[in-house]
Amino acid sequence: MRVLVWLFRAFLFFTLFAFALNNSQEVVVHWFFGQSWRAPLVIVVLIVFGLGCALGVLAMLPTWWRHRRNAGRAQPAMSNPPAAPDAHTPPTPPDGL
């Protein structure tokens, strides 16, 4: 299974590497107020991908913090389970019998 995972990673790396080599043309990114930026296409794509990942992580942070806070509050309640009955004590019959 590990071999398949490494083969997939190698395939993905070489595919992205070929993409980068094929898209080395310079592009112009036009900003506001007449500003522009020239860079290779692969750099622009990489920067936009990184910004998208960062924005996604920032959008998830409040949810992650809320789950951590709730898990922290539940931890003390779970660390003190109810005591098990003594092995020598006979079980009590259910009500109604």
Order of alpha helices (4+ residues) and beta strands (2+ residues): alpha-beta-beta-alpha
